[in-house]
Amino acid sequence: MSYQHLLLTRRDQVGMLTLNRPEAYNALDLALGREVFQAVLELDEDPEVRCIVLTGAGPAFCAGGDVKAFAAHLDRIGAFVKELTTYLHGAVSRLCRSDKPVVVAVNGVAAGGGLALALAGDLVIAAESARFTMAYSRIGATPDGSSSYFLPRLVGLRRAMELYFTNRVLSAREALDWGLITRVVADAELGAEVERLARELAQGPTRAFGGAKRLFHQATWESLETQMELEAQSIAACGRTEDFRAGVRAFAAKQAPTFRGR
């Protein structure tokens, strides 16, 4: 499938999705939102892709919703934002539910829906110049894109409220200290570091990665006993995979395992 507003590449079992509206700081209009959703579905279904990378072209990761597009559709803004969030929420949900590890490379500002997209990553690597802000209350809007779900879980209710009410802008180092992101690297090293990490993850036990993702997300609402039952079911399911058998045999033979994602 061809795309007009994003770049989609595959190499070494890594699928890279690059938001490509640099002139608009990769702000999400309906066209880009639709393509992000479609590209995420495509990568999730591709058996040759075992790790997904999400980043932005130009000086920004994603500035959130395209406010100029909002202004142009004020007469039907309810339907407009519902359509846009349908695409955004579908993409976030699929990234979170995918077996494949999702690495987000934040190369610049991540604001509003862009911050939400970043939070959907399993691992979030930010350049030193990256900045993070909610931005919603600047236009009289409430959060979307999963940010009201992930933020309180990552930074706590008080800090989530502060970010929304004050539109505080966090530096990459502050975001790391707050637990929003995984790692900070020099701007010039972002591409190489994300590529190295993605290639490593693409060679991992994909189905076990997916099971672990589900367990960690379920742990936010399940009881201790229910969570341990889910763990038992999940690790038993892993035992029936080719990767588990390969890992056990390699460990016993004191060799490095070769995982194939099956």
Backbone as a ProteinNet text record, in pm:
[ID]
protein_1_A
[PRIMARY]
MSYQHLLLTRRDQVGMLTLNRPEAYNALDLALGREVFQAVLELDEDPEVRCIVLTGAGPAFCAGGDVKAFAAHLDRIGAFVKELTTYLHGAVSRLCRSDKPVVVAVNGVAAGGGLALALAGDLVIAAESARFTMAYSRIGATPDGSSSYFLPRLVGLRRAMELYFTNRVLSAREALDWGLITRVVADAELGAEVERLARELAQGPTRAFGGAKRLFHQATWESLETQMELEAQSIAACGRTEDFRAGVRAFAAKQAPTFRGR
[TERTIARY]
85.3	0	88.2	49.6	125.9	67.8	156.4	115.6	163.4	83.5	115.5	177.5	146	182	270.5	315.4	411.3	502	613.6	708.2	704.3	698.2	693.6	801.6	896.4	1006.6	1020.3	1079.2	1105.5	1249.1	1322.3	1457.9	1498.6	1558.9	1606.3	1495.2	1374.7	1256.5	1208.1	1250.5	1205	1119.6	999.9	914.5	921.1	959.2	971.2	863.4	787.5	681.1	725.3	740	785	675	624.7	528	596.7	532.1	602.9	523.6	490.3	435.9	525.5	654	746.1	709.5	647.5	609	500.5	428.8	323.7	362.6	491.7	541.8	472	439.3	376.5	245.1	174.7	44.3	-53.3	-144.4	-237.7	-363.7	-377.6	-505.3	-571.5	-686.5	-756.3	-674.2	-606.6	-530.3	-415.4	-338.3	-227.1	-279.4	-383.3	-439	-483.5	-552.2	-598.6	-480.2	-375.9	-261	-183.7	-173.1	-107.3	-181.2	-312.3	-392.6	-370.8	-376.3	-359.1	-219.5	-118	20	45.8	-9.7	6.4	-57.4	-176.9	-241.2	-154.1	-98.9	-15.2	107.7	174.9	294.9	261.3	149.9	110.7	80.8	27.9	-10.2	103.7	212.2	322.6	407.4	408.8	483.8	634.9	680.1	823.9	871.7	778.9	814	801.7	909.1	908.1	937.7	953.5	966.3	917.5	847.1	792.1	858.2	902.8	960.3	871.8	843.4	762.5	843.3	854.8	929	868.5	930.5	881.5	990.4	950.2	1043.7	1056.1	1177.2	1196.8	1224	1195.5	1233.6	1139	1025.9	927	894	857.2	801.2	656.4	573.6	434.2	375.6	320.4	265.4	122.8	70.8	-65.6	-165.1	-288.7	-391.6	-363.3	-400	-378	-484.3	-444.1	-539.6	-595.4	-516.6	-569.3	-684	-671.2	-779.5	-902	-878.6	-990.4	-1065.1	-989.1	-1050.2	-1130.5	-1083.9	-1153.2	-1279.7	-1299.3	-1415.5	-1496.7	-1496.5	-1567.5	-1717.2	-1772.8	-1915.9	-1955.7	-1858.3	-1884.7	-1772.4	-1726.3	-1606.1	-1625.6	-1747.8	-1772	-1745.5	-1803.4	-1782.5	-1636.8	-1574.6	-1435.5	-1342	-1352.8	-1259.6	-1292.5	-1418.1	-1450.5	-1386.8	-1387	-1321.9	-1171.3	-1111.5	-967.2	-927.4	-1001.9	-967.1	-994.2	-1087.1	-1107	-978.1	-913	-787.2	-674.9	-663.5	-556.6	-571.8	-692.6	-715.1	-697.7	-740.1	-719.1	-572	-491.7	-347.4	-283.6	-318.3	-261.9	-298.1	-424.1	-468.6	-393.8	-378	-309.9	-163.1	-97.5	42.3	57.3	-34.4	-26.3	-58.2	-147	-189.4	-102.8	-19.3	63.4	164.8	192.6	299.7	435.9	446	576	615.6	740.1	784.9	773.2	731.6	715.2	813.9	903.9	1001.8	962.8	948.8	918.4	1045.4	1085.9	1202.9	1153.7	1162.7	1111	1223	1212.6	1319	1299.7	1190.9	1163.9	1044.8	963.1	849.3	745.3	690.1	576.6	468.3	364.2	260.9	123.7	34.4	-103.2	-111.3	-175.3	-184.3	-49	50.5	186.1	245.4	217.8	259.3	189.5	61.1	-12.8	48.6	86	150.5	281.3	357.4	483.5	459.7	356.8	327.4	285.9	239	194.9	310.7	432.1	547.3	582	639.4	688.8	820	902.3	1027	1028.9	1062.7	1061.3	1200.3	1266.2	1400.1	1388.3	1440.3	1425.8	1560.7	1563.2	1680.1	1687.1	1808.5	1826.2	1736.6	1712	1633	1482.9	1439.3	1296	1227.6	1102.3	1021.3	884	822.6	696.3	598	477	375.6	236.1	140.9	2.9	-63.8	-62.6	-110.7	-261.9	-335.9	-480	-554.7	-525.2	-603.3	-576.3	-471.5	-445.8	-558.6	-625.4	-736.1	-869.6	-871.5	-997.3	-1042.7	-946.8	-979.5	-934.8	-998.1	-956.8	-861	-789.6	-691.7	-756.6	-677.6	-721.5	-600.7	-619.4	-508.3	-447.8	-514.6	-470.3	-395.4	-372.4	-290.4	-354	-488.2	-551.4	-543.8	-511.9	-491.4	-346.4	-252.6	-113	-47.9	-79.4	-8.8	-21.4	-143.1	-150.9	-78.9	-76.7	-7.9	143.8	192.4	336.7	392.1	320.9	377	294.4	177.2	91.1	-13.3	-120.1	-232.7	-193.6	-117.7	-83.6	-4.7	95.4	177.3	99.8	13	-70.2	-159.5	-218.3	-302.1	-220.7	-99.9	-14.4	16.4	51.9	84.9	-33.8	-153.4	-271.7	-307.7	-317.8	-366.1	-268.6	-139.3	-40	29	10.2	81.5	232.5	279.8	423.9	496.2	605.8	687.1	803.3	811.6	919.4	1032.9	1153.4	1269.4	1281.6	1366.8	1387.5	1437.8	1529	1583.2	1475.2	1389.8	1279.9	1183.5	1151.9	1062.3	1120.9	1252.1	1318.2	1307.4	1332.7	1324.6	1182.9	1082.6	943.5	894.5	969.5	927.9	844.5	842.2	763.9	833.5	965.4	1041.3	1146.6	1211.2	1304.6	1448.6	1487.4	1628.4	1640.5	1747.1	1779	1915.9	1926.4	2053.7	2078.8	2202	2235.3	2158.9	2122.8	2044.8	2109.7	2240.7	2311.2	2315.2	2287.8	2295.8	2159.4	2050.8	1916.9	1891.1	1916.5	1888.4	1964.1	2093.6	2175.9	2135.5	2104.3	2066.7	1933.4	1837.1	1706.8	1719.1	1799	1819.5	1882.4	1983.2	2048.5	1949.2	1871.9	1775.1	1666.8	1616.3	1508.9	1556.4	1676	1729.3	1744.4	1789.2	1802.4	1666.7	1565.9	1432.7	1371.1	1401.8	1347	1399.9	1507.5	1562.4	1518.3	1428.1	1385	1266.5	1219.2	1104.2	972.8	929.3	820.4	693.1	656.6	530.8	541.5	658	677.6	672.7	730.5	721.5	574.9	494.4	353.3	279.6	309.4	246.7	284.1	409.4	453.9	386.1	371.7	302	160.2	90.4	-47.1	-50.4	41.7	44.8	69.4	164.2	195.3	77.1	6.7	-109.9	-223.6	-246.9	-354.9	-328.3	-202.5	-167.7	-220	-257.3	-304	-445.7	-517.6	-654.5	-688.6	-607	-639.8	-595.3	-658.8	-616.2	-488.5	-423.4	-300.3	-325.1	-429.8	-455.3	-490	-572.2	-606.8	-482.5	-398.6	-278	-184.4	-171.2	-85.3	-142.4	-274.9	-336.3	-308.5	-317.4	-285	-138.9	-51.6	89.8	108.8	40.3	53.3	5.7	-107.4	-158.7	-63.9	-8.1	77.7	208.5	271.4	399.9	379.8	264.4	234.1	216.6	151.7	136.8	272.5	361.7	497.1	566.7	541.3	605.8	571.9	464.8	424.3	477.4	562.3	616.2	753.1	786.9	918.9	1029.1	1005.2	1108.1	1140.2	1038.9	1063.9	1152.4	1118	1197.7	1341.1	1354.9	1488.9	1566.3	1498.4	1564.1	1609.6	1525.6	1559.5	1676.9	1670.7	1779.1	1910.9	1904.6	2026.1	2083.4	1996.5	2042.9	2111.8	2050.9	2109.8	2244.5	2257.9	2382.9	2481.9	2444.4	2528.3	2561.9	2457.3	2469.4	2371	2396.1	2301	2182.7	2059.5	1943.3	1920.4	1856.4	1810.3	1658.5	1597.5	1451.4	1398.6	1283.5	1224.1	1084.2	1043.5	913.7	797.1	822.9	716.1	706.6
-120	0	124	224.2	347.7	451.3	537	638	775.1	876.9	1013.3	1095.6	1060	1146.2	1076.8	957.3	889.6	801.9	763.6	673.8	540.3	431.6	298.5	213.5	169.6	88.1	-37.9	-139.4	-265.7	-308.4	-343.2	-393.7	-472.1	-587.1	-670.4	-701.6	-727.2	-762.6	-649.1	-528.1	-408.1	-325.2	-291.4	-202	-62.9	35.6	173.4	261.3	326.6	417.5	559	643.9	781.2	878.9	955	1060.2	1162.1	1199.2	1277.5	1400.1	1484.1	1617.9	1720.3	1723.2	1808.5	1955.3	2000.6	2141.4	2177.7	2077.5	2097.9	2033.3	2009.9	1944	1810	1744.6	1611.7	1611.2	1723.8	1731.6	1635.8	1582	1480.7	1543.9	1537.5	1567.8	1435.1	1440.1	1314.8	1224.9	1283.8	1202.8	1130.4	1200.7	1136.5	1037.6	1075.7	984.3	853.1	863.4	744	657.8	721.3	645.2	581.6	649.9	589.6	462.6	470.1	353.3	239.3	269.9	166.3	106.8	190.4	141	54.2	92.1	10.5	-127	-129.7	-258.2	-341.2	-276.7	-347.1	-408.3	-332.1	-382.2	-492.3	-476.4	-577	-710.9	-706.4	-828.9	-889.9	-817	-866.1	-965.4	-1093.7	-1192.2	-1173.1	-1096.3	-1071.4	-956.4	-881.8	-770.4	-817.5	-804.9	-851	-739.5	-618.6	-500.7	-381.3	-289.7	-170.4	-47.3	44.3	171.3	284.1	380.1	496.2	621.9	710.5	834.6	941.9	1060.1	1170.1	1225.6	1283.6	1348.5	1495.7	1552.1	1693.1	1722.9	1845.7	1888.4	1842.7	1783.6	1745	1597	1538	1403.2	1411.5	1481.7	1503.4	1612.3	1714.8	1828.4	1805.3	1684.2	1655.1	1679	1705	1730.4	1858.2	1859.9	1975.7	2081	2182.6	2283	2363.8	2383.3	2452.1	2372.6	2240.9	2156.8	2166.4	2175.4	2193.5	2322.8	2431.1	2561	2558.5	2480.1	2473.4	2389.5	2314.8	2226.6	2253.8	2377.6	2409	2383.6	2392.6	2371.9	2226	2134.5	1992.1	1929.1	2006.3	1965.6	1835.5	1812.4	1688.1	1565.2	1563.3	1450.4	1442.5	1559.1	1562.8	1499.4	1541.7	1488.7	1342.5	1302.9	1162	1074.3	1123	1045.5	1039.8	1153.7	1157	1067.2	1074.3	989.9	842.5	813	673	616	693.2	647.5	643.4	750.1	758	649.4	633	533.4	391.6	369.7	238.7	205.3	304.5	282.3	255.6	335.1	316.5	179.7	141.7	12	-101.5	-93	-200.2	-207.9	-93.9	-94.5	-158.9	-127.2	-182.9	-331.7	-377	-517	-605.5	-545.1	-623.7	-707.5	-828.6	-908.7	-842.7	-759.2	-704.2	-587.8	-583.9	-467.7	-340.7	-233.5	-104.6	-5.6	46.2	144.8	279.1	379.5	514.3	597.5	658.7	745.9	890.2	960.1	1097	1192.3	1247.6	1328.3	1478.1	1517.2	1659.5	1673.9	1775.8	1798.5	1688.2	1643.2	1551.1	1619.3	1666.1	1745.4	1686.1	1696.4	1652	1507.6	1485.7	1350.9	1291.2	1376.2	1326.6	1268.3	1331.6	1275.1	1141.8	1134.4	1009.2	898.4	929.6	829.9	782.3	874.2	835.5	742.4	771.1	689.4	547.9	528.8	396.6	302.4	355.1	270.4	183.4	67.5	-17.3	37.6	87.5	154.9	288.5	395.6	529.3	590.3	611.7	669.2	811.4	907.4	1048.2	1112.4	1200.6	1284.4	1389.5	1439.8	1543	1663.5	1695.2	1813.9	1790.7	1669.7	1639.2	1713.6	1747.1	1813.6	1746.9	1747.1	1677.3	1771	1781	1866.4	1816.9	1839.9	1798.6	1889.4	2019.5	2120.8	2126.5	2028.3	2024.7	2145.7	2184.8	2292.9	2427.2	2436.9	2560.4	2590.8	2485.4	2507.5	2465.9	2449.7	2416.2	2274.1	2181.9	2042.1	1951.2	1836.2	1733.8	1635.9	1554.7	1463.3	1354.4	1301.4	1188	1099.3	1001.5	920.4	826.9	806.6	719.2	793.7	924.3	994.5	996.3	1000	997.8	858.8	757.5	621.4	602.4	636.7	607.4	705	834.9	933	906.7	890.1	864.6	737	636.7	512.1	528.4	617	636.2	737	847.2	954.6	983.8	922.4	949.8	1055.4	1054.5	1144.6	1291.6	1327.1	1467.5	1525.9	1453.8	1504.5	1506.7	1406.9	1408.1	1531.7	1563.3	1683.2	1809	1814.7	1931	1949.2	1839	1849.1	1899.4	1853.6	1898.8	2043.8	2077.2	2209.8	2321.1	2296.1	2402.3	2397.2	2288	2269.5	2279.9	2235.5	2235.4	2157.8	2212.7	2146.8	2076.3	1945.7	1867.9	1850.3	1871.4	1836.2	1684.6	1635.5	1491.2	1435.7	1506.1	1459.9	1458.6	1559.4	1561.3	1446.4	1423.7	1312.9	1179.7	1163.9	1042.4	1031.1	1139.3	1138.4	1108	1153.4	1132	991.6	918.2	784.3	780.1	890.9	894.7	819.7	820.1	761.3	665.7	593.8	488.6	536.7	621.5	656.7	787.5	862.1	985.1	967.4	1005.4	997.7	1130.6	1154	1273.2	1272.2	1389.6	1398.9	1321	1334.4	1271.3	1120.1	1067.8	923.3	854.8	932.6	874.7	766.7	796.2	700	570.5	579.8	459.7	378.5	445.6	374.9	302.7	368.8	306.2	189.9	205.5	96.7	-24.5	-0.7	-111.8	-182.9	-106.9	-165	-241.6	-183.8	-248.4	-379.5	-381	-504.6	-612.5	-571.9	-667.5	-726.3	-640.4	-686.9	-773.5	-741.9	-819.3	-962.1	-987.5	-1122.5	-1194.5	-1134.2	-1190.7	-1285.4	-1340.4	-1431.6	-1353.1	-1327.5	-1233.7	-1268.8	-1395.1	-1432.3	-1416.3	-1443.3	-1420.4	-1270.8	-1189.2	-1044.4	-1001.1	-1053.1	-1016	-1059.6	-1181	-1227.9	-1142.6	-1101.1	-1015.8	-879.3	-823.3	-695.4	-704.8	-811.3	-827.2	-840.3	-915.6	-932.4	-799.3	-723.3	-596.6	-500.5	-496.7	-409.4	-459.5	-590.2	-645.4	-623.7	-615.4	-602.3	-473.7	-375.4	-248.6	-257.5	-365.8	-375.2	-509.8	-611.8	-743.6	-760.3	-855.4	-890.7	-974.2	-990.3	-1069.7	-1211.8	-1276.1	-1416.2	-1429.7	-1337.3	-1342.9	-1321.4	-1227	-1200.4	-1321.7	-1388.8	-1506.2	-1619.3	-1630.4	-1730.8	-1696.9	-1568.6	-1527.2	-1555.5	-1534.8	-1566.8	-1715.7	-1797.6	-1943.5	-1985.3	-1929.9	-1963.9	-1916.2	-1797.9	-1740.4	-1817.2	-1850.6	-1920.6	-2063.6	-2122.5	-2254.9	-2246.3	-2138.7	-2119.1	-2098.3	-2026.6	-2009.1	-2143.5	-2233.6	-2364.2	-2443.1	-2405.5	-2475.4	-2407.4	-2304.8	-2234.6	-2290.4	-2271.3	-2311.6	-2233.1	-2105.3	-2022.6	-2070.3	-2111.4	-2160.2	-2284.2	-2375.5	-2497.9	-2466.9	-2373.7	-2334.8	-2268.5	-2185.1	-2116.6	-2211.5	-2308.2	-2404.8	-2492.5	-2538.7	-2623.9	-2547.6	-2424.1	-2344.2	-2316.1	-2288.8	-2263.8	-2387.6	-2504.3	-2628.2	-2657.8	-2618.5	-2643.3	-2527.6	-2427	-2309.7	-2239.5	-2223.9	-2156.5	-2040.4	-1949.5	-1840.3	-1892.1	-1861.6	-1911.7	-1836.5	-1901.3	-1836.7	-1841.4	-1725.9	-1717.7	-1680.7	-1737	-1712.9	-1651.5	-1615.9	-1551.5	-1645.9	-1776.3	-1875.7	-1959.9
0	0	0	-77	-82.1	13.8	65.7	162	115.4	145.1	104.1	216.7	341	453.2	556.8	525.7	612.2	527.6	585.3	520.5	592.3	515.9	574.9	509.7	591.6	540.6	624.6	565.1	633.7	604	708.3	691.1	815.1	794.7	905.8	1005.6	952.7	1031.9	1122.5	1090.4	1161.4	1065.7	1108	1030.9	1089.9	1009.1	1057.8	995.7	1081.9	1041.4	1078.2	976.9	998.6	959.6	1054.6	1024.2	934.1	823.7	723.5	678.1	775.8	746.8	817.3	785.3	861.6	858.3	747.9	738.1	839.1	889.2	989.4	1122.3	1142.3	1262.8	1286.7	1175.1	1178.2	1256.3	1252.2	1317.9	1249.6	1328.4	1281	1222.8	1091.5	1028.8	992.6	928.6	898.3	806.9	709.8	614.5	684.2	766.2	836.6	939.9	1013.3	1112.6	1050.7	935.5	865.1	821.5	770.6	723.6	839	950.9	1067.1	1109	1116.1	1153.1	1054.7	925.5	824.3	827.4	846.1	848.9	970.6	1085	1205.3	1186.2	1126.5	1096.9	1003.2	902	804.1	870.3	956.1	1022.6	1122.5	1192.4	1290.4	1223.7	1102.1	1031.9	950.2	933.1	850	930.1	893.2	970.1	962.3	863.2	849.7	937.7	995.9	1084.8	1229.4	1305.3	1444.3	1544.5	1494	1579.9	1501	1568	1503.6	1564.2	1477.6	1520.5	1469.3	1556.7	1521.3	1549	1448.5	1465.9	1375.9	1374.9	1293.8	1204.1	1091.9	1001.6	1038.9	1017.9	1045	1190.5	1235.6	1370.6	1481.3	1447.5	1548.6	1537.4	1651.3	1648	1601.5	1678.5	1639.7	1728.2	1665.8	1739	1785.6	1767.6	1810	1698.2	1734.5	1635.1	1557.4	1429.8	1343.5	1375.6	1453.2	1499.7	1382.6	1276.4	1157.7	1095.3	1096.6	1044.8	1135.9	1267.3	1360.5	1325.9	1305.6	1277.6	1147.6	1052.7	923.1	929.1	1038.3	1047.5	1174.9	1221.4	1344.5	1334.9	1213.6	1198.2	1215.9	1207.6	1229.4	1311.3	1410.8	1483	1560.4	1609.7	1683.5	1597.3	1478.5	1387.4	1343.2	1323.3	1277.4	1380.2	1505.5	1605.6	1639.5	1627.5	1649.6	1542.5	1418.4	1312.6	1336.3	1369.4	1392.8	1510.1	1619.3	1734.2	1706.9	1618.3	1579.6	1520.8	1433.8	1374.1	1478.1	1556.1	1655.8	1760.9	1811.9	1916.5	1862.3	1737.9	1677.6	1665	1625.6	1612.3	1747.7	1847.9	1982.5	2037.7	2024	2074.3	2007	1875.1	1802.6	1839.9	1859.3	1901.9	2039.1	2129.1	2264.7	2267.5	2179.3	2180.1	2090.4	2009.4	1918.6	1995.4	1946.1	2003.6	1983.8	1882.1	1843.5	1933.5	1979.5	2056.1	1973	2038.2	1971.3	2033	1950.7	1994.7	1935.5	2021	1973.1	1984.6	1873.9	1869.6	1863.4	1974.9	1983.4	1944.1	1824.4	1766.6	1787.2	1849.7	1871.5	1964	1942.1	2029.6	2013.3	2126.4	2129.6	2212.2	2145.3	2211.7	2185.4	2283.2	2264.6	2219.6	2104.5	2049.9	2016.9	1992.7	1970.3	2096.7	2210.3	2338.2	2360.4	2326.7	2342.2	2257.3	2133.8	2048.4	2110.1	2166.7	2229.8	2348.3	2426.8	2545.1	2507.5	2384.1	2340.6	2311.2	2308.3	2282.9	2402.6	2374.2	2482.4	2536.9	2447	2482.9	2410.6	2482.5	2425.2	2440.5	2326.2	2324.6	2273.6	2349.5	2311.6	2286.3	2188.2	2166.5	2276.8	2302.7	2405.6	2380.6	2254.5	2220.8	2229.1	2255.3	2259	2373.4	2350.6	2452.2	2456.4	2575	2595.7	2664.9	2609.4	2670.9	2633.8	2723.2	2695.8	2592.2	2616.8	2521	2502.6	2549.8	2523	2578.4	2703	2762.9	2696.5	2615.9	2541.1	2443.1	2395.6	2302.1	2364.2	2496.3	2563.4	2538.7	2521.8	2493.2	2607.1	2616	2712.1	2642.8	2720.9	2661.2	2576.5	2482.1	2402	2371.5	2284.1	2237.1	2339.7	2452.8	2562.1	2671	2654.8	2753.9	2892.1	2900.7	3033.1	3096.2	3015.8	3067.1	3111.9	3024.1	3052.8	3149.7	3138.2	3221.2	3371.4	3425.7	3569.7	3611.2	3523.6	3555.9	3554.4	3469.8	3456.8	3556.9	3577.6	3660.2	3784.2	3799.5	3913.6	3881.2	3958.7	3932.2	3945.7	4049.7	4072.8	3955.6	3911.9	3802.7	3671.6	3651.4	3530.9	3529.2	3643.4	3653.4	3625.5	3681.2	3658.6	3509.9	3443.7	3301.2	3220.8	3256	3180.6	3213	3342.2	3380.1	3342.7	3354.6	3334.6	3198.8	3124	2996.8	3013.8	3128.5	3154	3044.1	2999	2897.3	2966.1	2946.7	3006	2905.6	2952.9	2871.1	2865.1	2777	2768.1	2900.9	2964.7	3093	3201.4	3203.1	3299.5	3272.1	3144.7	3109	3154.3	3142.9	3190.3	3342	3412.5	3558.8	3606.8	3532.3	3569.6	3534.1	3454	3413.9	3287.5	3211.8	3087.6	2974.3	2976	2866.1	2920.3	2830.3	2867.6	2873.9	2778.4	2764.6	2688.5	2715.9	2643.6	2578.9	2452.3	2382.2	2310.7	2273.3	2196.9	2064.8	2017.6	1893.9	1779.8	1766.6	1655.8	1668.4	1786.9	1810.5	1809.1	1797.8	1810.3	1706.6	1580.5	1474.3	1491.8	1520.4	1534.8	1657.8	1767	1888.8	1873	1810.4	1788.7	1690.9	1588.1	1492.3	1560.5	1644.1	1715.2	1806.3	1881.9	1974	1898.9	1790.8	1715.2	1653.5	1599.9	1542.9	1649.7	1766.6	1877	1915.9	1928.9	1966.2	1857.5	1731.5	1619.7	1618	1688.6	1696.2	1824.3	1899	2025.9	2011.3	2123.4	2123.8	2112.3	1991.4	1964.8	2041	2040.7	2106.4	2258.6	2313.5	2457	2487.9	2401.1	2418.5	2423.8	2330.1	2327.1	2452.7	2499.5	2622.8	2741.8	2748.9	2859.1	2854.1	2733.1	2719.9	2774.5	2737.3	2786.1	2938.7	2993.9	3139.6	3210.2	3162.2	3228.1	3221	3107.4	3098.4	3186.5	3188.4	3271	3419.5	3457.1	3599	3661.3	3577.4	3633.2	3689	3657.2	3709.9	3773.9	3754.3	3807.2	3952.1	4021.7	4156.6	4150.4	4263.4	4269.7	4221.2	4271.3	4235.8	4087.3	4036.8	3894.5	3808.7	3850.4	3772.1	3770.8	3883.9	3886.3	3802.5	3796.1	3708	3561.3	3526.9	3390.7	3358.3	3455.9	3436.1	3409.1	3487.2	3469.7	3330.3	3287.6	3155	3045.3	3063.3	2960.8	2948	3060.4	3050.9	3000.5	3031.4	2975.8	2823.9	2777	2633.1	2566.8	2634.6	2581.8	2565	2657.9	2651.9	2527.5	2461.7	2339	2212.2	2227.9	2111.4	2072.8	1946	1897.7	1968.8	1994.4	2057	2198.5	2273.7	2409.6	2405.1	2317.7	2307.4	2264.5	2170.7	2126.7	2239.9	2317.8	2428.4	2537.3	2571.4	2675.9	2631.5	2507.9	2457.7	2450	2405.7	2396.6	2534.6	2630.9	2767.8	2824.1	2803.2	2854.3	2789.1	2663.1	2590.4	2605.7	2684.7	2707.1	2574.7	2491.9	2363.3	2356.5	2265.9	2243.2	2163.5	2204.2	2130.8	2000.5	1906.1	1783.7	1784.1	1801.1	1804.4	1666	1631.3	1500.2	1509.1	1629.3	1643.5	1631.2	1653.1	1641.3	1768.9
[MASK]
++++++++++++++++++++++++++++++++++++++++++++++++++++++++++++++++++++++++++++++++++++++++++++++++++++++++++++++++++++++++++++++++++++++++++++++++++++++++++++++++++++++++++++++++++++++++++++++++++++++++++++++++++++++++++++++++++++++++++++++++++++++++++++++++++++++

